[in-house]
Amino acid sequence: LMASGVCYGRLLFLPLVALLILPDCVAFSPLVSSPASFALRAPLINRVRHSAAAGVRERQQRPAVCSLKGSTENVQDSLAKMEMNHALEGGTLVERLEKTLAELRTLQSSVKGDIQKAEEVLAEKKRVLEVVEDRMRRLNRELLQAQVAEQIEGKKKTPGIIVGDGRVGHALKEMGVAEDVTVRSTSELRYQLKEQPGGVGGSGPIYLCVPNKVLRDCIDATPLDRREDLVFVGSGHLQELLKEYSLESNTQAMLFFAIPKLGAKPIDGFSPTNPEGLTCATGKWAEDLAVRLKGGDLKCTLLPPDHFRSRGLKRLIWTCSVHLVGKLHGLKTVGEVAATQAEELSAMMTELAAALKSELNEEVPAEAIADLVTYTSTVKDFPVVVKDLTFRNGFFYDLSKEAQKQKRADPCPSHTKGLRKIKAVK
């Protein structure tokens, strides 16, 4: 018992031995069973009883278990020692078990109380963390805005070529400078780049405000030494096309503002987590674009390529979802989709986000979905149209076809079913 390391107060080893041995001696020795011998051992018995009683009192003053800190093995060891203490105190087996069980109930209640307090502390810390992270997000947005403002402060717009005179091309021309030149075809683009009438064409940005399906023609019409100045402002998944022409590092823009009709004032798009606006750009001419948009009271965040890609995937999810859901229900504007089909729209975006995660390991946070639903209402007059299939919905449809080719489940079945229903695919 002494070697076990258990503390028994003043219950000394020698009196304990005497207590254990003397009763047996009484049965076999006339000497120790005589009155004289009892008188001789009475003081020893009294000392043993006194020491045992003192040890019991000391144990009662200590916690039932010396320590419950550490591993489960340590706790089990402490409980075993507690039961050993009760066994040394005597009494029937039932009494000892009842006492041990009573102490364990008390201990259980104490531990539950500690757990509840710890959970309350943890919950409070989580609330504090949420406040801190929210503030960090706000400050990060403010920092991005401040950086953009600092970068474009005092910057002048560079005269450039605007390819296309649709809503976006017209707006950029209105927000540009007098020297800007608008061309409406690839032949005009070739002529402008070669002959440079008006002195424009030798340098400066070339804004491609055209449908995605004619981007390849615009690239082919641009000399190799001017291709680095091409600015891609169309929405959709352009990465494969850019990679084909080694233009991945070119200026790209993700426009989240809406222009209801030709010549109308652009409406900036924003969301609860991006109240400063969602439009962003990256690359060589990103600052020039930001300066132009500022002239139209539009905000543009300058992002590094990886952040821009993340923002682009969010926009792709929105574009492929809101227009498809609207088309399925015969709606005219994205505002009608948000107002009448918000649940289906959210489900479609969630499905496409999950497909990006499962097929490409691209993460789109759940809160981004709610953001995009809210964003829809800020550009409510934008018309519903399913187009540019190769660069938009076709991107997700290709993921579905690849999964089915590998005999796996379709990662976005509702999207596939919707495309087939409107006969966008076979």
ABEGO torsion letter per residue (X at the ends): XAAAGBBAEABBAAAAAAAAAAAAAAAABAAAABAAAAAAAAAAAAAAAAAAAAAAAAAAABBABABABEBAAAAAAAAAAAAAAAAAAEEBAAAAAAAAAAAAAAAAAAAAAAAAAAAAAAAAAAAAAAAAAAAAAAAAAAAAAAAAAAAABGBBBBBBBBBEABAAAAAAAAABBAABBBBABAAAAAAAAAAGBGGBGABEBBBBBBBAAAAAAAAAABBAAAAAABBBABBEBAAAAAAAAGAAABBBBBBABBBABBGBBBBBBBBAABAAEABBBBEAAAAAAAAAAAAAGBBBBBBBAAAAAAAAAAAAAAAAAAAAAAAAAGBABAAAAAAAAAAAAAAAAAAAAAAAAAAAGBBBBAAAAAAAAAAAAAAAABBBBBBGAAABAAAAAAAAAAAAAAGBBBABAAAAAAAAAAGABX
